[in-house]
Amino acid sequence: MAPKAPTAASSRTKNAQSSRASSDAGGARRPSGGAPELTLSAEREAELLREAESLGDNASFFPGKLARRVIWSSRIQLAAERDAADLVRTPFAEGEPPLTREEIGGLREKIELLRVVQSRWQAAQQRQERAAAAFVKPAAEAVQIKQSLLRFFDLRFKKSPEGQKRLMAIRAGSGDADLVQDASDLLLLCAEHAEAVHKAPRGEGAAADRLRELSPVLARMLADKKLSLEAVRSRKLRDAAYTLVVNAERRLRAAAEYWYAGTDKMKDYAPFPASRGAYGGGEEEGEEGGESEEAEPAGGESEEDESGDGEAGDDGESP
């Protein structure tokens, strides 16, 4: 009698069993293109932002590598969902709340919050960079006018110690903020000596008129190129959101260590490897060779290309 051919149902059963075995043996499947799609509701986002803001100065500095960090964190979250039946029974220390399925699922929301606030921070920084670029041309024109008018007043104040003192004060500054103030100081001198300025034969009167047009423009642009309060808040929220993700991962890792120490499953809960060169532009270490980011200081330097922290200094100039 010929052996019975396998039915479609039996094939599906075997495939399902094989898939489950493969999942347990091979760990949580790493997302191939990033975190699973998730959209935070406005209410949930506001709740998470309040939690992030409550960290205050306890937030860690976000070290960059957003895309890879999101994928890594998502893998940990998927592993925790797979192992939730064990993890929620972890006997944490007295005073520490038990792990719940809601907390495990909540890591996805914290990952999405990190992506959202990082996008907002980068948008704020890009606005600042555009303002800084726009400042260059009118600032260069103002510098030329400044030099022209200073030459005129050097001659006019040749026998006036008080006038020479005022010119020295104008020449003393060198930054963008100084240029804006110098324009105001020169315009005051031009107003005090208006008749002489407009009679000068090398176009000093027209130069003063042009500087009078540029002065408020430069002042407004200078304000725009400084890091706004909105941008500062976005950066702080980005760091706080990152800290929420790291803290959640640590809880899951501690629970997994209790259940799976010494097994292959622990590979799914490994800390994100912060490379030795991550804060100096070097290449990232591999998964096994990298240093854990857990030990990174809160005030470390970031990679400008991904964390977006190449902002100008407080006076609107590059440090």
NUPATOR-443548 format. One record per residue (C-alpha): residue number from 1; chain; y, x, z. Coordinates in nm, 3 decimals. Each point is the difference from the previous one (the first is absolute). Layout:
<pts>
     k   c         v         u         w
   NUM   A         Y         X         Z
...
</pts>
This chain:
<pts>
     k   c         v         u         w
     1   A     0.000     0.000     0.000
     2   A     0.339     0.148    -0.101
     3   A     0.241     0.085     0.285
     4   A     0.276    -0.255     0.055
     5   A     0.336     0.101    -0.145
     6   A     0.280     0.026     0.256
     7   A     0.220    -0.307     0.010
     8   A     0.379     0.006    -0.020
     9   A     0.021    -0.115     0.361
    10   A    -0.218     0.281     0.128
    11   A     0.204     0.253    -0.199
    12   A     0.321    -0.127     0.157
    13   A    -0.153     0.027     0.348
    14   A    -0.109     0.358    -0.058
    15   A     0.342     0.092    -0.139
    16   A     0.174    -0.149     0.302
    17   A    -0.229     0.188     0.240
    18   A     0.057     0.322    -0.191
    19   A     0.377    -0.055     0.007
    20   A     0.001    -0.052     0.378
    21   A    -0.210     0.308     0.058
    22   A     0.227     0.205    -0.221
    23   A     0.305    -0.123     0.188
    24   A    -0.146     0.095     0.339
    25   A    -0.114     0.339    -0.124
    26   A     0.304     0.091    -0.205
    27   A     0.275    -0.133     0.223
    28   A     0.292    -0.230    -0.076
    29   A     0.098    -0.012    -0.364
    30   A     0.327     0.181    -0.055
    31   A     0.254    -0.214    -0.190
    32   A     0.034     0.153    -0.346
    33   A     0.355    -0.100    -0.081
    34   A     0.164    -0.047     0.338
    35   A    -0.018    -0.256     0.279
    36   A    -0.130    -0.351    -0.066
    37   A     0.269    -0.238    -0.118
    38   A     0.184    -0.151     0.294
    39   A     0.334    -0.173     0.031
    40   A     0.153    -0.028     0.345
    41   A     0.156    -0.331     0.090
    42   A     0.362     0.021     0.113
    43   A    -0.105    -0.112     0.346
    44   A    -0.276     0.261     0.031
    45   A     0.224     0.274    -0.136
    46   A     0.270    -0.085     0.255
    47   A    -0.262     0.009     0.277
    48   A    -0.124     0.342    -0.108
    49   A     0.355     0.133    -0.034
    50   A     0.071    -0.103     0.358
    51   A    -0.314     0.182     0.109
    52   A     0.108     0.307    -0.199
    53   A     0.354    -0.004     0.141
    54   A    -0.140    -0.023     0.354
    55   A    -0.140     0.352    -0.042
    56   A     0.352     0.142     0.018
    57   A    -0.003     0.379     0.022
    58   A    -0.380     0.003     0.027
    59   A    -0.041    -0.037    -0.377
    60   A    -0.159     0.289    -0.191
    61   A     0.159     0.154    -0.308
    62   A    -0.158    -0.121    -0.323
    63   A    -0.135     0.312    -0.177
    64   A    -0.010    -0.135    -0.356
    65   A    -0.292    -0.052    -0.241
    66   A     0.043    -0.378     0.016
    67   A    -0.245    -0.098    -0.276
    68   A    -0.280     0.220     0.131
    69   A     0.077    -0.100     0.359
    70   A    -0.029    -0.369    -0.086
    71   A    -0.338     0.053    -0.168
    72   A    -0.127     0.201     0.295
    73   A     0.112    -0.257     0.257
    74   A    -0.149    -0.281    -0.206
    75   A    -0.336     0.176     0.002
    76   A     0.011     0.014     0.380
    77   A     0.088    -0.368     0.016
    78   A    -0.289    -0.094    -0.233
    79   A    -0.241     0.206     0.208
    80   A     0.119    -0.177     0.316
    81   A    -0.051    -0.340    -0.161
    82   A    -0.352     0.105    -0.095
    83   A    -0.071     0.117     0.356
    84   A     0.199    -0.266     0.181
    85   A    -0.304    -0.147     0.178
    86   A    -0.042     0.330     0.185
    87   A     0.360     0.106     0.035
    88   A     0.120    -0.316     0.176
    89   A    -0.253     0.069     0.278
    90   A     0.141     0.347     0.077
    91   A     0.059     0.043     0.376
    92   A     0.353     0.140    -0.008
    93   A     0.160     0.147     0.310
    94   A     0.119    -0.231     0.274
    95   A     0.343    -0.135    -0.085
    96   A    -0.046     0.047    -0.375
    97   A    -0.048    -0.325    -0.191
    98   A    -0.333    -0.061    -0.174
    99   A    -0.020     0.043    -0.374
   100   A    -0.004    -0.327    -0.193
   101   A    -0.077    -0.100    -0.356
   102   A     0.362    -0.109    -0.033
   103   A     0.115     0.351     0.091
   104   A    -0.240     0.149    -0.254
   105   A     0.132    -0.231    -0.272
   106   A     0.356     0.067     0.113
   107   A    -0.018     0.360    -0.118
   108   A     0.025    -0.128    -0.358
   109   A     0.328    -0.167     0.086
   110   A     0.135     0.314     0.162
   111   A    -0.093     0.203    -0.308
   112   A     0.188    -0.250    -0.217
   113   A     0.301     0.015     0.232
   114   A     0.006     0.377    -0.044
   115   A     0.008    -0.042    -0.376
   116   A     0.277    -0.259     0.019
   117   A     0.233     0.194     0.229
   118   A    -0.061     0.324    -0.189
   119   A     0.113    -0.174    -0.319
   120   A     0.315    -0.123     0.175
   121   A     0.077     0.346     0.133
   122   A    -0.043     0.157    -0.343
   123   A     0.225    -0.265    -0.158
   124   A     0.272     0.073     0.258
   125   A    -0.031     0.374    -0.059
   126   A     0.017    -0.044    -0.377
   127   A     0.325    -0.194     0.038
   128   A     0.137     0.289     0.202
   129   A    -0.113     0.253    -0.262
   130   A     0.168    -0.198    -0.278
   131   A     0.323    -0.009     0.200
   132   A    -0.021     0.375     0.058
   133   A    -0.047     0.062    -0.373
   134   A     0.294    -0.227    -0.086
   135   A     0.223     0.193     0.244
   136   A    -0.036     0.330    -0.188
   137   A     0.227    -0.062    -0.301
   138   A     0.307    -0.149     0.175
   139   A    -0.037     0.260     0.275
   140   A     0.014     0.282    -0.255
   141   A     0.314    -0.152    -0.152
   142   A     0.158    -0.031     0.344
   143   A    -0.073     0.368     0.072
   144   A     0.182     0.104    -0.319
   145   A     0.301    -0.213     0.089
   146   A    -0.003     0.139     0.353
   147   A     0.015     0.357    -0.130
   148   A     0.284    -0.086    -0.238
   149   A     0.210    -0.165     0.270
   150   A    -0.070     0.280     0.247
   151   A     0.137     0.253    -0.249
   152   A     0.318    -0.207    -0.028
   153   A     0.042    -0.026     0.377
   154   A    -0.082     0.369     0.052
   155   A     0.310     0.081    -0.199
   156   A     0.211    -0.274     0.159
   157   A    -0.097     0.103     0.356
   158   A     0.028     0.376    -0.058
   159   A     0.275     0.024     0.263
   160   A    -0.120    -0.285     0.221
   161   A    -0.247     0.103     0.276
   162   A    -0.053    -0.366     0.089
   163   A    -0.081    -0.092    -0.360
   164   A    -0.236     0.297    -0.034
   165   A    -0.178    -0.112     0.317
   166   A    -0.063    -0.343    -0.153
   167   A    -0.140     0.158    -0.316
   168   A    -0.232     0.221     0.205
   169   A    -0.136    -0.309     0.175
   170   A    -0.071    -0.164    -0.337
   171   A    -0.177     0.313    -0.129
   172   A    -0.211     0.033     0.315
   173   A    -0.238    -0.285    -0.086
   174   A    -0.296     0.040    -0.236
   175   A    -0.219    -0.312     0.016
   176   A     0.016    -0.339    -0.166
   177   A     0.159    -0.163     0.305
   178   A     0.257     0.282     0.005
   179   A     0.080    -0.065    -0.366
   180   A     0.075    -0.365     0.072
   181   A     0.227     0.099     0.290
   182   A     0.164     0.275    -0.207
   183   A     0.089    -0.258    -0.266
   184   A     0.175    -0.211     0.263
   185   A     0.186     0.301     0.141
   186   A     0.113     0.111    -0.345
   187   A     0.116    -0.351    -0.088
   188   A     0.212     0.003     0.316
   189   A     0.160     0.328    -0.107
   190   A     0.059    -0.142    -0.348
   191   A     0.171    -0.304     0.149
   192   A     0.223     0.219     0.217
   193   A     0.099     0.209    -0.305
   194   A    -0.030    -0.270    -0.265
   195   A     0.305     0.098    -0.201
   196   A    -0.098     0.366    -0.024
   197   A    -0.360    -0.086    -0.086
   198   A     0.095    -0.228    -0.288
   199   A     0.253     0.253    -0.135
   200   A    -0.257     0.281    -0.001
   201   A    -0.071     0.119    -0.355
   202   A    -0.379     0.030     0.010
   203   A    -0.092    -0.365     0.047
   204   A    -0.008     0.000     0.379
   205   A     0.148    -0.351     0.009
   206   A    -0.281    -0.140    -0.218
   207   A    -0.254     0.194     0.207
   208   A     0.133    -0.158     0.320
   209   A    -0.018    -0.346    -0.157
   210   A    -0.361     0.062    -0.104
   211   A    -0.091     0.128     0.346
   212   A     0.150    -0.317     0.145
   213   A    -0.245    -0.201    -0.217
   214   A    -0.297     0.220     0.092
   215   A     0.061     0.011     0.373
   216   A    -0.127    -0.351     0.093
   217   A    -0.284     0.029    -0.251
   218   A    -0.118     0.324     0.158
   219   A     0.026    -0.147     0.349
   220   A    -0.215    -0.298    -0.098
   221   A    -0.256     0.218    -0.181
   222   A    -0.021     0.233     0.298
   223   A    -0.090    -0.295     0.222
   224   A    -0.262    -0.117    -0.251
   225   A    -0.169     0.338    -0.021
   226   A    -0.048     0.023     0.373
   227   A    -0.323    -0.136     0.146
   228   A     0.080    -0.362     0.082
   229   A    -0.100    -0.174     0.321
   230   A    -0.237    -0.211    -0.208
   231   A    -0.166     0.314    -0.139
   232   A    -0.029     0.158     0.345
   233   A    -0.164    -0.317     0.131
   234   A    -0.237    -0.010    -0.299
   235   A    -0.109     0.357     0.067
   236   A    -0.058    -0.069     0.369
   237   A    -0.200    -0.312    -0.082
   238   A    -0.207     0.197    -0.250
   239   A    -0.090     0.251     0.270
   240   A    -0.074    -0.279     0.248
   241   A    -0.222    -0.187    -0.248
   242   A    -0.191     0.321    -0.064
   243   A    -0.048     0.039     0.376
   244   A    -0.144    -0.353     0.023
   245   A    -0.258     0.095    -0.265
   246   A    -0.093     0.326     0.174
   247   A    -0.028    -0.166     0.341
   248   A    -0.224    -0.273    -0.142
   249   A    -0.221     0.261    -0.167
   250   A    -0.034     0.190     0.327
   251   A    -0.129    -0.312     0.174
   252   A    -0.257    -0.058    -0.273
   253   A    -0.098     0.366     0.001
   254   A    -0.052    -0.001     0.376
   255   A    -0.224    -0.307    -0.026
   256   A    -0.195     0.151    -0.289
   257   A    -0.047     0.323     0.196
   258   A    -0.163    -0.198     0.279
   259   A    -0.247    -0.163    -0.239
   260   A    -0.055     0.251    -0.278
   261   A     0.073     0.351     0.133
   262   A    -0.211     0.252    -0.190
   263   A    -0.083    -0.239    -0.286
   264   A     0.119    -0.019    -0.359
   265   A     0.195    -0.315     0.080
   266   A     0.262     0.205     0.182
   267   A     0.109     0.147    -0.333
   268   A     0.153    -0.339    -0.080
   269   A     0.226     0.027     0.306
   270   A     0.120     0.358    -0.047
   271   A     0.373     0.067     0.052
   272   A     0.206     0.053    -0.313
   273   A    -0.003     0.376    -0.070
   274   A     0.352     0.139     0.025
   275   A     0.006     0.319    -0.201
   276   A     0.132     0.327     0.133
   277   A     0.246    -0.007    -0.289
   278   A     0.093    -0.367     0.026
   279   A     0.326     0.082     0.172
   280   A     0.086     0.297    -0.214
   281   A    -0.090    -0.115    -0.350
   282   A    -0.353     0.149    -0.005
   283   A    -0.318    -0.154    -0.135
   284   A    -0.189    -0.248     0.210
   285   A    -0.325     0.102     0.164
   286   A    -0.320    -0.183    -0.083
   287   A    -0.144    -0.268     0.222
   288   A    -0.211     0.242     0.198
   289   A     0.240     0.293     0.004
   290   A     0.330    -0.170     0.077
   291   A     0.158    -0.018     0.339
   292   A     0.024    -0.340     0.158
   293   A     0.345    -0.158    -0.015
   294   A    -0.058    -0.121     0.354
   295   A     0.147     0.321     0.136
   296   A     0.307     0.012    -0.223
   297   A     0.332     0.008     0.187
   298   A     0.233    -0.295    -0.026
   299   A     0.278     0.215    -0.142
   300   A    -0.189     0.168    -0.284
   301   A     0.137     0.045    -0.348
   302   A    -0.117    -0.235    -0.270
   303   A    -0.078     0.023    -0.365
   304   A     0.306    -0.128    -0.185
   305   A    -0.196    -0.136    -0.294
   306   A    -0.197    -0.254     0.203
   307   A     0.166    -0.050     0.334
   308   A     0.343     0.001    -0.162
   309   A     0.171     0.187     0.280
   310   A     0.219     0.236    -0.195
   311   A     0.314    -0.179     0.107
   312   A     0.339     0.162     0.026
   313   A     0.150     0.105     0.328
   314   A     0.230    -0.214     0.211
   315   A     0.310     0.107    -0.190
   316   A    -0.152    -0.106    -0.329
   317   A    -0.083     0.355    -0.112
   318   A    -0.335     0.163    -0.037
   319   A    -0.085     0.197     0.313
</pts>
